[in-house]
């Protein structure tokens, strides 16, 4: 299991910020973005818009909810 924390720079609402997540969460987040047909930055922006509290924590909860099937399915094309 990958437990190393990776810090990445992302663009949210026109400004850059850094987010620290374990490598496994970055991998899952990329996979979710791909399945939803969106970019990583767009997905993180969506999470940011609906979050309460820390962005890194909100991303972890989002990934957990997605894996549990609690998040909305990807948009139909």
Protein Blocks (a to p, Z undefined) as FASTA:
>chain_A
ZZbdcdddddeehiacdddddfklmmmmmmmmmmnopafklmmmmmmmmpgcjfklmmmm
mmmmmmnopaccdddZZ
